[in-house]
Amino acid sequence: MSYLEKEYDMSRRKRTQRIQQVFAVVGIVGFAGSMIFGTAKLFGSAFDKPTEQTTDAAPAESPLAGQARGYEMVLQREPENQTALEGLVNVRLQMKDNKGATVPLEKLIKLHPDRQDYKALLAQVKQPVNQP
């Protein structure tokens, strides 16, 4: 290798090192900046006043009504789902909604006519309230 080739090789290495150093500095500054702004936003939002939520929009529903709505949603997709029908019957009976419990109970009896417990429960539900 001649002297000019060695000098050219050295200058190329230095230029490559400078470019690598510039990219490293730009990357570090970018990373540090994003961390600083992210942290500032995080702590800045912690000191903001919380917004008040209005409760006038809708009264809270009971957990039993929510469960009944969930079973009804399942029955919309799967009208013959035995577990959802039984759950809906139980929830409506807990809510003292005997009329609402009769429809899914009758459907259970149609699906499973051999189940005597469904028939007995339907007879009990259809029984007037003033009779024992």
N, CA, C and O atoms as a MOPAC input file, in Angstrom:
PM7 MOZYME 1SCF
protein

 N      0.82900 1    -1.17200 1     0.00000 1
 C      0.00000 1     0.00000 1     0.00000 1
 C      0.87600 1     1.23900 1     0.00000 1
 O      1.88200 1     1.32500 1     0.70500 1
 N      0.47400 1     2.15700 1    -0.78500 1
 C      1.26300 1     3.39300 1    -0.84700 1
 C      0.79000 1     4.36000 1     0.21700 1
 O     -0.22700 1     4.15900 1     0.88100 1
 N      1.55400 1     5.39700 1     0.34700 1
 C      1.25400 1     6.40700 1     1.35100 1
 C     -0.09800 1     7.04900 1     1.07800 1
 O     -0.84000 1     7.28900 1     2.03100 1
 N     -0.45200 1     7.33400 1    -0.13600 1
 C     -1.72400 1     7.95700 1    -0.47900 1
 C     -2.89500 1     7.02700 1    -0.17200 1
 O     -3.94000 1     7.48700 1     0.28700 1
 N     -2.74100 1     5.75800 1    -0.41400 1
 C     -3.79800 1     4.80100 1    -0.10500 1
 C     -4.03400 1     4.72000 1     1.39100 1
 O     -5.17800 1     4.64800 1     1.84100 1
 N     -2.94800 1     4.73200 1     2.16800 1
 C     -3.08000 1     4.68300 1     3.62500 1
 C     -3.75700 1     5.94900 1     4.13500 1
 O     -4.61200 1     5.88700 1     5.01800 1
 N     -3.38000 1     7.08400 1     3.58600 1
 C     -3.97100 1     8.34900 1     4.01100 1
 C     -5.45900 1     8.38500 1     3.64800 1
 O     -6.28500 1     8.83900 1     4.44000 1
 N     -5.79000 1     7.90900 1     2.45500 1
 C     -7.18400 1     7.85600 1     2.02500 1
 C     -7.98300 1     6.92700 1     2.93200 1
 O     -9.10700 1     7.24900 1     3.31700 1
 N     -7.41600 1     5.79300 1     3.26800 1
 C     -8.07600 1     4.82600 1     4.15100 1
 C     -8.29800 1     5.42500 1     5.52900 1
 O     -9.37000 1     5.23700 1     6.10500 1
 N     -7.33700 1     6.13200 1     6.07100 1
 C     -7.46300 1     6.75700 1     7.39300 1
 C     -8.54100 1     7.85200 1     7.38100 1
 O     -9.33500 1     7.95500 1     8.31600 1
 N     -8.56100 1     8.65500 1     6.33200 1
 C     -9.55700 1     9.72500 1     6.26400 1
 C    -10.96900 1     9.14700 1     6.12500 1
 O    -11.91900 1     9.70300 1     6.67600 1
 N    -11.11000 1     8.05600 1     5.40600 1
 C    -12.42300 1     7.40200 1     5.28500 1
 C    -12.89300 1     6.83600 1     6.60500 1
 O    -14.07000 1     6.95700 1     6.94500 1
 N    -12.00200 1     6.22300 1     7.35300 1
 C    -12.34800 1     5.67100 1     8.66800 1
 C    -12.78000 1     6.78400 1     9.61300 1
 O    -13.76600 1     6.63600 1    10.33500 1
 N    -12.05000 1     7.90200 1     9.61500 1
 C    -12.40500 1     9.02900 1    10.48300 1
 C    -13.77300 1     9.58600 1    10.10200 1
 O    -14.59700 1     9.87500 1    10.97000 1
 N    -14.01000 1     9.73500 1     8.79400 1
 C    -15.29300 1    10.26400 1     8.34400 1
 C    -16.42700 1     9.29600 1     8.73000 1
 O    -17.49500 1     9.73800 1     9.15500 1
 N    -16.20600 1     8.01500 1     8.58800 1
 C    -17.19900 1     7.01100 1     8.97700 1
 C    -17.45800 1     7.06700 1    10.48100 1
 O    -18.60700 1     6.97500 1    10.91300 1
 N    -16.39800 1     7.21900 1    11.28500 1
 C    -16.55200 1     7.32500 1    12.72700 1
 C    -17.33000 1     8.57800 1    13.10100 1
 O    -18.16900 1     8.53000 1    14.00000 1
 N    -17.07000 1     9.70800 1    12.42700 1
 C    -17.79900 1    10.94400 1    12.71000 1
 C    -19.29000 1    10.76400 1    12.38300 1
 O    -20.15300 1    11.19700 1    13.14700 1
 N    -19.58100 1    10.13500 1    11.26500 1
 C    -20.97900 1     9.91300 1    10.89400 1
 C    -21.65800 1     9.01200 1    11.92500 1
 O    -22.79800 1     9.26800 1    12.31400 1
 N    -20.98100 1     7.97600 1    12.36400 1
 C    -21.53900 1     7.09000 1    13.38200 1
 C    -21.76500 1     7.84100 1    14.68700 1
 O    -22.78200 1     7.63800 1    15.35100 1
 N    -20.82300 1     8.70900 1    15.06000 1
 C    -20.96800 1     9.49100 1    16.28200 1
 C    -22.14600 1    10.45400 1    16.17500 1
 O    -22.89500 1    10.62700 1    17.13700 1
 N    -22.31500 1    11.07800 1    15.01300 1
 C    -23.44600 1    12.00200 1    14.82600 1
 C    -24.76400 1    11.24600 1    14.96000 1
 O    -25.68100 1    11.70700 1    15.63900 1
 N    -24.85700 1    10.09600 1    14.31900 1
 C    -26.08700 1     9.30800 1    14.42300 1
 C    -26.32800 1     8.84900 1    15.85900 1
 O    -27.47300 1     8.82700 1    16.31000 1
 N    -25.28900 1     8.48800 1    16.57200 1
 C    -25.44000 1     8.06700 1    17.95800 1
 C    -25.93100 1     9.22100 1    18.81800 1
 O    -26.82000 1     9.03500 1    19.64800 1
 N    -25.36500 1    10.41400 1    18.63100 1
 C    -25.78700 1    11.57500 1    19.41500 1
 C    -27.24000 1    11.93500 1    19.09800 1
 O    -28.02600 1    12.21600 1    20.00200 1
 N    -27.59200 1    11.92600 1    17.80300 1
 C    -28.97300 1    12.23500 1    17.42100 1
 C    -29.93900 1    11.21200 1    18.02000 1
 O    -31.01300 1    11.58700 1    18.49000 1
 N    -29.58300 1     9.95600 1    18.01100 1
 C    -30.43100 1     8.91900 1    18.59400 1
 C    -30.59200 1     9.08700 1    20.09400 1
 O    -31.69800 1     8.95200 1    20.61800 1
 N    -29.50900 1     9.37600 1    20.78500 1
 C    -29.57200 1     9.55600 1    22.23900 1
 C    -30.40900 1    10.77700 1    22.58800 1
 O    -31.22900 1    10.72900 1    23.50500 1
 N    -30.20400 1    11.88000 1    21.85400 1
 C    -30.97200 1    13.09900 1    22.12000 1
 C    -32.45300 1    12.85500 1    21.84800 1
 O    -33.30700 1    13.29800 1    22.61600 1
 N    -32.75800 1    12.16100 1    20.77200 1
 C    -34.15800 1    11.85700 1    20.46900 1
 C    -34.79900 1    10.98700 1    21.53200 1
 O    -35.92800 1    11.24100 1    21.95400 1
 N    -34.08700 1     9.96800 1    21.96400 1
 C    -34.61500 1     9.09400 1    23.00900 1
 C    -34.80500 1     9.86000 1    24.31000 1
 O    -35.84900 1     9.74700 1    24.95100 1
 N    -33.80200 1    10.63700 1    24.70300 1
 C    -33.89600 1    11.39700 1    25.95300 1
 C    -35.02800 1    12.41500 1    25.87100 1
 O    -35.74600 1    12.61900 1    26.85000 1
 N    -35.19500 1    13.05200 1    24.72400 1
 C    -36.27600 1    14.02600 1    24.58000 1
 C    -37.65100 1    13.39300 1    24.70600 1
 O    -38.53800 1    13.94100 1    25.36100 1
 N    -37.82300 1    12.24400 1    24.08200 1
 C    -39.11800 1    11.57900 1    24.18100 1
 C    -39.40100 1    11.11800 1    25.61000 1
 O    -40.54300 1    11.15700 1    26.06700 1
 N    -38.36000 1    10.68600 1    26.30400 1
 C    -38.53800 1    10.28900 1    27.70600 1
 C    -38.90800 1    11.48900 1    28.56600 1
 O    -39.78300 1    11.39000 1    29.42600 1
 N    -38.25400 1    12.61100 1    28.34300 1
 C    -38.53100 1    13.81100 1    29.14200 1
 C    -39.95600 1    14.29100 1    28.89200 1
 O    -40.68800 1    14.57500 1    29.84000 1
 N    -40.36000 1    14.38400 1    27.61300 1
 C    -41.70900 1    14.85900 1    27.31000 1
 C    -42.77200 1    13.88700 1    27.79700 1
 O    -43.82400 1    14.31300 1    28.27400 1
 N    -42.51700 1    12.59600 1    27.68600 1
 C    -43.47200 1    11.60600 1    28.18000 1
 C    -43.63200 1    11.67500 1    29.68800 1
 O    -44.74700 1    11.60600 1    30.20400 1
 N    -42.52500 1    11.81000 1    30.38900 1
 C    -42.57300 1    11.90600 1    31.85000 1
 C    -43.25700 1    13.19700 1    32.27200 1
 O    -44.05000 1    13.20100 1    33.21300 1
 N    -42.95600 1    14.29400 1    31.58300 1
 C    -43.58600 1    15.57300 1    31.91600 1
 C    -45.08900 1    15.49600 1    31.70600 1
 O    -45.85300 1    16.01200 1    32.52200 1
 N    -45.51900 1    14.86700 1    30.63700 1
 C    -46.95400 1    14.73000 1    30.37600 1
 C    -47.61200 1    13.85100 1    31.43500 1
 O    -48.72900 1    14.12800 1    31.87200 1
 N    -46.92100 1    12.79800 1    31.84100 1
 C    -47.45300 1    11.89800 1    32.86200 1
 C    -47.66100 1    12.63200 1    34.17200 1
 O    -48.73600 1    12.55900 1    34.76600 1
 N    -46.63400 1    13.34200 1    34.62500 1
 C    -46.75200 1    14.03700 1    35.89600 1
 C    -47.62500 1    15.27800 1    35.77900 1
 O    -48.25400 1    15.68400 1    36.75700 1
 N    -47.67200 1    15.87600 1    34.61100 1
 C    -48.52900 1    17.03400 1    34.41300 1
 C    -49.99400 1    16.66400 1    34.51200 1
 O    -50.79000 1    17.42500 1    35.06400 1
 N    -50.36300 1    15.50500 1    33.98400 1
 C    -51.76500 1    15.08200 1    34.05100 1
 C    -52.14500 1    14.66800 1    35.46600 1
 O    -53.32800 1    14.67700 1    35.80800 1
 N    -51.18800 1    14.31100 1    36.28200 1
 C    -51.48700 1    13.94000 1    37.66700 1
 C    -51.89900 1    15.15300 1    38.48000 1
 O    -52.63300 1    15.02400 1    39.46000 1
 N    -51.43800 1    16.32400 1    38.08500 1
 C    -51.76100 1    17.53100 1    38.83900 1
 C    -52.99400 1    18.24600 1    38.30400 1
 O    -53.44000 1    19.22600 1    38.90100 1
 N    -53.54900 1    17.77900 1    37.19900 1
 C    -54.76400 1    18.39000 1    36.66200 1
 C    -55.93200 1    18.09000 1    37.59000 1
 O    -55.93400 1    17.09000 1    38.30800 1
 N    -56.92100 1    18.97000 1    37.56100 1
 C    -58.11300 1    18.75200 1    38.37800 1
 C    -58.95400 1    17.65700 1    37.73500 1
 O    -59.13900 1    17.65400 1    36.51800 1
 N    -59.46300 1    16.73300 1    38.53500 1
 C    -60.29800 1    15.68300 1    37.95800 1
 C    -61.63200 1    16.26600 1    37.50800 1
 O    -62.18400 1    17.15700 1    38.15300 1
 N    -62.13500 1    15.75700 1    36.40500 1
 C    -63.41900 1    16.22700 1    35.91200 1
 C    -64.52700 1    15.51900 1    36.66900 1
 O    -64.42700 1    14.33400 1    36.98700 1
 N    -65.57800 1    16.26100 1    36.95000 1
 C    -66.70000 1    15.68800 1    37.67700 1
 C    -67.63400 1    15.01000 1    36.70100 1
 O    -67.94300 1    15.54300 1    35.63500 1
 N    -68.07500 1    13.83300 1    37.07900 1
 C    -69.00000 1    13.10700 1    36.23500 1
 C    -70.41300 1    13.34000 1    36.73800 1
 O    -70.66800 1    13.29600 1    37.94200 1
 N    -71.32000 1    13.58500 1    35.82400 1
 C    -72.70400 1    13.79600 1    36.22000 1
 C    -73.38700 1    12.45200 1    36.38000 1
 O    -73.21900 1    11.55600 1    35.55300 1
 N    -74.14800 1    12.32000 1    37.43300 1
 C    -74.86400 1    11.07900 1    37.69500 1
 C    -76.34300 1    11.22400 1    37.37100 1
 O    -77.13300 1    10.33000 1    37.67500 1
 N    -76.72900 1    12.34200 1    36.75600 1
 C    -78.12400 1    12.55200 1    36.42200 1
 C    -78.54900 1    11.77000 1    35.19300 1
 O    -79.74400 1    11.58400 1    34.96300 1
 N    -77.60200 1    11.31300 1    34.40700 1
 C    -77.90900 1    10.69500 1    33.11800 1
 C    -78.76700 1     9.43300 1    33.27600 1
 O    -79.83700 1     9.33500 1    32.67600 1
 N    -78.31100 1     8.48100 1    34.06800 1
 C    -79.05700 1     7.23700 1    34.21900 1
 C    -78.81800 1     6.67500 1    35.61400 1
 O    -77.68400 1     6.64300 1    36.09000 1
 N    -79.88300 1     6.23500 1    36.26500 1
 C    -79.68000 1     5.62600 1    37.57500 1
 C    -78.98000 1     4.27800 1    37.43700 1
 O    -79.11500 1     3.59800 1    36.42000 1
 N    -78.24500 1     3.90600 1    38.45400 1
 C    -77.52400 1     2.63400 1    38.41800 1
 C    -78.52900 1     1.49300 1    38.50300 1
 O    -79.45300 1     1.52600 1    39.31700 1
 N    -78.34200 1     0.48800 1    37.66100 1
 C    -79.25600 1    -0.63800 1    37.68100 1
 C    -78.76500 1    -1.67100 1    38.68500 1
 O    -77.58300 1    -1.71900 1    39.02800 1
 N    -79.67500 1    -2.47300 1    39.13300 1
 C    -79.31300 1    -3.47900 1    40.11800 1
 C    -78.46700 1    -4.55900 1    39.45800 1
 O    -78.53500 1    -4.75400 1    38.24400 1
 N    -77.68000 1    -5.25200 1    40.25000 1
 C    -76.86100 1    -6.33100 1    39.67200 1
 C    -77.71400 1    -7.43900 1    39.05600 1
 O    -77.30900 1    -8.06200 1    38.07500 1
 N    -78.88600 1    -7.68400 1    39.62400 1
 C    -79.75400 1    -8.72000 1    39.07000 1
 C    -80.27600 1    -8.32100 1    37.69500 1
 O    -80.37500 1    -9.16000 1    36.80000 1
 N    -80.60900 1    -7.04200 1    37.52500 1
 C    -81.07800 1    -6.57600 1    36.21600 1
 C    -79.95500 1    -6.69100 1    35.18500 1
 O    -80.20700 1    -7.03000 1    34.02800 1
 N    -78.73400 1    -6.41600 1    35.59300 1
 C    -77.59300 1    -6.56400 1    34.69200 1
 C    -77.37400 1    -8.01600 1    34.29400 1
 O    -77.06300 1    -8.31300 1    33.14100 1
 N    -77.54000 1    -8.91800 1    35.25700 1
 C    -77.40200 1   -10.34000 1    34.94500 1
 C    -78.49700 1   -10.78900 1    33.98700 1
 O    -78.24000 1   -11.54800 1    33.05300 1
 N    -79.72600 1   -10.31400 1    34.22400 1
 C    -80.83800 1   -10.68000 1    33.34500 1
 C    -80.58000 1   -10.17900 1    31.92900 1
 O    -80.84100 1   -10.89000 1    30.95900 1
 N    -80.06900 1    -8.95600 1    31.81100 1
 C    -79.75600 1    -8.40300 1    30.49700 1
 C    -78.66900 1    -9.22800 1    29.81000 1
 O    -78.72100 1    -9.43500 1    28.59800 1
 N    -77.68500 1    -9.69800 1    30.57800 1
 C    -76.62600 1   -10.53300 1    30.01700 1
 C    -77.16400 1   -11.86000 1    29.50100 1
 O    -76.78400 1   -12.30500 1    28.41800 1
 N    -78.04800 1   -12.49500 1    30.26700 1
 C    -78.64800 1   -13.75300 1    29.81100 1
 C    -79.50200 1   -13.52300 1    28.56100 1
 O    -79.51700 1   -14.35400 1    27.65200 1
 N    -80.20900 1   -12.39400 1    28.52000 1
 C    -81.03100 1   -12.09300 1    27.34200 1
 C    -80.16100 1   -11.90600 1    26.10000 1
 O    -80.54100 1   -12.31100 1    25.00100 1
 N    -79.00200 1   -11.29500 1    26.28000 1
 C    -78.09400 1   -11.11400 1    25.14400 1
 C    -77.59600 1   -12.46300 1    24.62500 1
 O    -77.48600 1   -12.67000 1    23.41700 1
 N    -77.29800 1   -13.37500 1    25.54700 1
 C    -76.86500 1   -14.71500 1    25.13100 1
 C    -77.99200 1   -15.42000 1    24.39300 1
 O    -77.75800 1   -16.10400 1    23.39600 1
 N    -79.22400 1   -15.25200 1    24.88800 1
 C    -80.36400 1   -15.92300 1    24.26200 1
 C    -80.69500 1   -15.33200 1    22.89600 1
 O    -81.30100 1   -16.01500 1    22.07000 1
 N    -80.32300 1   -14.10900 1    22.64100 1
 C    -80.51400 1   -13.54200 1    21.30300 1
 C    -79.63900 1   -14.27600 1    20.29500 1
 O    -80.05200 1   -14.52300 1    19.16200 1
 N    -78.42100 1   -14.62300 1    20.72200 1
 C    -77.51100 1   -15.35100 1    19.82700 1
 C    -77.83300 1   -16.82900 1    19.78100 1
 O    -77.80100 1   -17.44800 1    18.71700 1
 N    -78.14900 1   -17.40700 1    20.96300 1
 C    -78.41500 1   -18.84200 1    21.07400 1
 C    -79.75100 1   -19.04100 1    21.79800 1
 O    -79.76100 1   -19.21200 1    23.01700 1
 N    -80.86100 1   -19.02300 1    21.08600 1
 C    -82.17400 1   -19.07200 1    21.73500 1
 C    -82.44300 1   -20.34000 1    22.54600 1
 O    -83.31500 1   -20.33600 1    23.41600 1
 N    -81.72200 1   -21.41100 1    22.28200 1
 C    -81.96400 1   -22.66700 1    22.99200 1
 C    -80.86100 1   -23.01300 1    23.98500 1
 O    -80.68500 1   -24.18300 1    24.32400 1
 N    -80.12800 1   -22.03100 1    24.44900 1
 C    -79.04400 1   -22.24700 1    25.40000 1
 C    -79.65100 1   -22.55000 1    26.77300 1
 O    -80.25500 1   -21.68000 1    27.40000 1
 N    -79.48500 1   -23.78000 1    27.22600 1
 C    -80.10500 1   -24.22100 1    28.47600 1
 C    -79.55200 1   -23.45900 1    29.67400 1
 O    -80.31300 1   -23.08600 1    30.56700 1
 N    -78.27100 1   -23.22600 1    29.71100 1
 C    -77.65700 1   -22.52700 1    30.84300 1
 C    -78.17200 1   -21.09900 1    30.93700 1
 O    -78.46800 1   -20.62000 1    32.03100 1
 N    -78.28300 1   -20.41200 1    29.80200 1
 C    -78.77700 1   -19.03600 1    29.81500 1
 C    -80.25000 1   -18.99200 1    30.20300 1
 O    -80.67500 1   -18.09000 1    30.92500 1
 N    -81.02600 1   -19.95400 1    29.73100 1
 C    -82.44100 1   -19.99200 1    30.10300 1
 C    -82.60900 1   -20.22700 1    31.60500 1
 O    -83.40200 1   -19.54900 1    32.25800 1
 N    -81.86200 1   -21.18800 1    32.14500 1
 C    -81.93600 1   -21.44900 1    33.58500 1
 C    -81.48700 1   -20.23600 1    34.38500 1
 O    -82.10300 1   -19.88800 1    35.39200 1
 N    -80.40600 1   -19.59000 1    33.93300 1
 C    -79.92700 1   -18.40300 1    34.63900 1
 C    -80.94100 1   -17.28500 1    34.61300 1
 O    -81.13300 1   -16.60300 1    35.62000 1
 N    -81.60000 1   -17.07700 1    33.47500 1
 C    -82.61200 1   -16.02900 1    33.36400 1
 C    -83.80100 1   -16.32700 1    34.26700 1
 O    -84.34200 1   -15.42200 1    34.90200 1
 N    -84.20600 1   -17.58200 1    34.32600 1
 C    -85.30500 1   -17.96100 1    35.22000 1
 C    -84.92300 1   -17.67100 1    36.67100 1
 O    -85.70700 1   -17.08100 1    37.41500 1
 N    -83.73000 1   -18.08200 1    37.07000 1
 C    -83.30100 1   -17.87300 1    38.45800 1
 C    -83.20900 1   -16.40300 1    38.80800 1
 O    -83.62900 1   -15.99600 1    39.89100 1
 N    -82.66900 1   -15.60500 1    37.91100 1
 C    -82.52700 1   -14.17700 1    38.18400 1
 C    -83.89400 1   -13.51500 1    38.28800 1
 O    -84.12600 1   -12.70000 1    39.18100 1
 N    -84.79200 1   -13.86000 1    37.38400 1
 C    -86.13200 1   -13.24900 1    37.42900 1
 C    -86.90800 1   -13.69600 1    38.66200 1
 O    -87.70200 1   -12.92700 1    39.20500 1
 N    -86.69100 1   -14.91100 1    39.10400 1
 C    -87.33600 1   -15.34100 1    40.34400 1
 C    -86.76000 1   -14.59000 1    41.54900 1
 O    -87.49600 1   -14.25400 1    42.47700 1
 N    -85.46500 1   -14.33000 1    41.54000 1
 C    -84.86400 1   -13.54500 1    42.61700 1
 C    -85.37900 1   -12.10900 1    42.60400 1
 O    -85.47100 1   -11.46500 1    43.64900 1
 N    -85.71600 1   -11.60900 1    41.40400 1
 C    -86.25000 1   -10.26000 1    41.27800 1
 C    -87.75300 1   -10.21800 1    41.55500 1
 O    -88.36100 1    -9.15200 1    41.45900 1
 N    -88.36200 1   -11.35200 1    41.89600 1
 C    -89.79700 1   -11.49900 1    42.14800 1
 C    -90.61800 1   -11.18600 1    40.89500 1
 O    -91.72700 1   -10.66000 1    40.98600 1
 N    -90.06200 1   -11.51700 1    39.72700 1
 C    -90.73500 1   -11.30900 1    38.44800 1
 C    -91.20500 1   -12.66400 1    37.93200 1
 O    -90.57900 1   -13.26300 1    37.05700 1
 N    -92.33100 1   -13.14100 1    38.49800 1
 C    -92.83500 1   -14.46300 1    38.13100 1
 C    -93.31800 1   -14.49700 1    36.68300 1
 O    -93.13200 1   -15.49700 1    35.99100 1
 N    -93.93400 1   -13.41300 1    36.22600 1
 C    -94.41700 1   -13.38300 1    34.84100 1
 C    -93.24700 1   -13.43700 1    33.86800 1
 O    -93.32400 1   -14.10900 1    32.83900 1
 N    -92.17500 1   -12.74100 1    34.18300 1
 C    -90.99800 1   -12.75500 1    33.31800 1
 C    -90.27700 1   -14.08800 1    33.33100 1
 O    -89.57100 1   -14.42000 1    32.37800 1
 N    -90.44400 1   -14.85800 1    34.39900 1
 C    -89.77500 1   -16.15400 1    34.51300 1
 C    -90.53000 1   -17.25300 1    33.78200 1
 O    -89.94700 1   -18.28700 1    33.45700 1
 N    -91.83400 1   -17.04600 1    33.51400 1
 C    -92.61600 1   -18.12200 1    32.90700 1
 C    -92.21100 1   -18.39400 1    31.45600 1
 O    -92.17800 1   -19.54900 1    31.03300 1
 N    -91.90300 1   -17.34400 1    30.69200 1
 C    -91.58000 1   -17.54900 1    29.27100 1
 C    -90.31700 1   -18.40500 1    29.10100 1
 O    -90.36000 1   -19.39500 1    28.37100 1
 N    -89.20300 1   -18.06200 1    29.74200 1
 C    -88.02900 1   -18.93900 1    29.56500 1
 C    -88.22100 1   -20.31800 1    30.19600 1
 O    -87.64500 1   -21.30100 1    29.73000 1
 N    -89.02900 1   -20.38900 1    31.25500 1
 C    -89.28500 1   -21.68000 1    31.88900 1
 C    -90.11200 1   -22.57800 1    30.96700 1
 O    -89.85700 1   -23.77800 1    30.87500 1
 N    -91.09700 1   -21.99700 1    30.28800 1
 C    -91.87800 1   -22.77500 1    29.32600 1
 C    -90.99800 1   -23.24700 1    28.15400 1
 O    -91.17900 1   -24.34800 1    27.63500 1
 N    -90.06100 1   -22.41000 1    27.75500 1
 C    -89.15500 1   -22.80300 1    26.68300 1
 C    -88.25600 1   -23.95900 1    27.13100 1
 O    -87.96200 1   -24.86500 1    26.35100 1
 N    -87.82100 1   -23.91800 1    28.40200 1
 C    -87.02300 1   -25.02500 1    28.94000 1
 C    -87.82100 1   -26.32200 1    28.93800 1
 O    -87.28600 1   -27.38800 1    28.63200 1
 N    -89.10600 1   -26.22800 1    29.28000 1
 C    -89.94500 1   -27.43100 1    29.30400 1
 C    -90.11300 1   -27.98100 1    27.89100 1
 O    -90.11800 1   -29.19600 1    27.69500 1
 N    -90.25200 1   -27.08600 1    26.89700 1
 C    -90.36600 1   -27.55100 1    25.50800 1
 C    -89.08300 1   -28.23200 1    25.04200 1
 O    -89.12500 1   -29.21500 1    24.30300 1
 N    -87.93800 1   -27.69900 1    25.48100 1
 C    -86.65800 1   -28.28100 1    25.08000 1
 C    -86.37500 1   -29.59200 1    25.80900 1
 O    -85.79200 1   -30.51400 1    25.23800 1
 N    -86.79200 1   -29.66900 1    27.07200 1
 C    -86.51500 1   -30.85400 1    27.90700 1
 C    -87.80900 1   -31.29900 1    28.58900 1
 O    -87.99100 1   -31.02500 1    29.77500 1
 N    -88.70500 1   -31.97000 1    27.88300 1
 C    -89.99100 1   -32.36100 1    28.48000 1
 C    -89.86700 1   -33.42200 1    29.56800 1
 O    -90.81100 1   -33.62600 1    30.33100 1
 N    -88.74200 1   -34.09000 1    29.65400 1
 C    -88.56800 1   -35.12500 1    30.66700 1
 C    -88.16200 1   -34.57600 1    32.03000 1
 O    -88.16300 1   -35.31900 1    33.01200 1
 N    -87.81800 1   -33.30100 1    32.11300 1
 C    -87.37400 1   -32.70600 1    33.38700 1
 C    -88.57900 1   -32.30900 1    34.23900 1
 O    -89.29300 1   -31.35800 1    33.92000 1
 N    -88.79200 1   -33.04600 1    35.31800 1
 C    -89.92500 1   -32.78700 1    36.20000 1
 C    -89.70700 1   -31.53800 1    37.06800 1
 O    -90.66700 1   -30.88400 1    37.47400 1
 N    -88.44600 1   -31.21700 1    37.34500 1
 C    -88.19100 1   -30.04300 1    38.18000 1
 C    -88.61800 1   -28.75500 1    37.47500 1
 O    -89.07200 1   -27.81800 1    38.13000 1
 N    -88.47800 1   -28.69700 1    36.15600 1
 C    -88.93400 1   -27.52400 1    35.40400 1
 C    -90.45300 1   -27.40000 1    35.49300 1
 O    -90.98400 1   -26.30600 1    35.68500 1
 N    -91.14800 1   -28.53100 1    35.35300 1
 C    -92.60900 1   -28.52300 1    35.40700 1
 C    -93.10500 1   -28.11600 1    36.78800 1
 O    -94.07000 1   -27.36100 1    36.90600 1
 N    -92.45200 1   -28.61200 1    37.82700 1
 C    -92.85500 1   -28.25900 1    39.18700 1
 C    -92.60500 1   -26.77600 1    39.45300 1
 O    -93.41700 1   -26.11200 1    40.09800 1
 N    -91.50800 1   -26.26900 1    38.96900 1
 C    -91.20200 1   -24.85400 1    39.16100 1
 C    -92.18700 1   -23.97700 1    38.40400 1
 O    -92.58200 1   -22.92200 1    38.90200 1
 N    -92.59100 1   -24.39600 1    37.20800 1
 C    -93.56800 1   -23.62800 1    36.44500 1
 C    -94.91000 1   -23.61200 1    37.15800 1
 O    -95.57600 1   -22.57700 1    37.20200 1
 N    -95.31500 1   -24.74500 1    37.71700 1
 C    -96.57100 1   -24.79300 1    38.46500 1
 C    -96.49400 1   -23.88300 1    39.68300 1
 O    -97.46900 1   -23.21500 1    40.02700 1
 N    -95.35400 1   -23.85600 1    40.32400 1
 C    -95.16700 1   -23.00100 1    41.50800 1
 C    -95.18600 1   -21.52800 1    41.11000 1
 O    -95.73800 1   -20.70100 1    41.83600 1
 N    -94.59700 1   -21.19500 1    39.97800 1
 C    -94.54500 1   -19.81100 1    39.52300 1
 C    -95.91700 1   -19.31900 1    39.10100 1
 O    -96.27900 1   -18.17300 1    39.36600 1
 N    -96.68800 1   -20.18900 1    38.44000 1
 C    -98.01900 1   -19.80500 1    37.97100 1
 C    -99.04700 1   -19.76000 1    39.08400 1
 O   -100.13700 1   -19.22000 1    38.89100 1
 N    -98.72800 1   -20.30900 1    40.23300 1
 C    -99.63600 1   -20.31900 1    41.36200 1
 C    -99.85600 1   -18.88800 1    41.85200 1
 O    -98.88300 1   -18.14800 1    41.99200 1
 N   -101.08100 1   -18.47600 1    42.11400 1
 C   -101.30000 1   -17.10600 1    42.61500 1
 C   -100.56600 1   -16.85600 1    43.92100 1
 O   -100.29900 1   -17.78400 1    44.68500 1
 N   -100.24400 1   -15.58900 1    44.17100 1
 C    -99.41400 1   -15.22800 1    45.31600 1
 C   -100.12400 1   -15.47500 1    46.64100 1
 O    -99.48000 1   -15.85100 1    47.62100 1
 N   -101.44300 1   -15.26900 1    46.69100 1
 C   -102.14800 1   -15.40800 1    47.96800 1
 C   -102.36900 1   -16.84500 1    48.38600 1
 O   -102.71500 1   -17.08500 1    49.54300 1
 N   -102.18400 1   -17.82800 1    47.49000 1
 C   -102.32100 1   -19.22300 1    47.85000 1
 C   -100.98300 1   -19.79200 1    48.29000 1
 O    -99.94800 1   -19.39500 1    47.75500 1
 N   -100.97300 1   -20.72200 1    49.26100 1
 C    -99.70600 1   -21.31400 1    49.71700 1
 C    -99.11500 1   -22.27600 1    48.74500 1
 O    -98.05400 1   -22.84300 1    49.00400 1

